[in-house]
Amino acid sequence: MAANVARQNDENLGTYYYGKIENGKHHKSALNALAAKLFRIVYWVIDKEYKVQ
């Protein structure tokens, strides 16, 4: 799962994941929250208009 790899390799996303764990979320719940965050990031990048320079 992409969220699991992102958790392990990206400092900001790892901090987000471990913050969820510290708040009492279970591993799968925190991973789903991280996957939703990744989805929002990817959607934002795709939806952004791009100008060729």
Residue pairs with C-beta under 8 A, 6 or more apart in sequence:
1 31
1 35
2 35
2 38
3 13
3 17
3 31
3 32
3 34
3 35
3 38
4 31
6 13
6 14
6 34
6 38
7 13
7 14
7 17
7 31
7 34
8 14
13 34
13 37
13 38
16 33
16 34
16 37
17 30
17 31
17 33
17 34
20 29
20 30
20 33
20 34
21 27
21 30
25 33
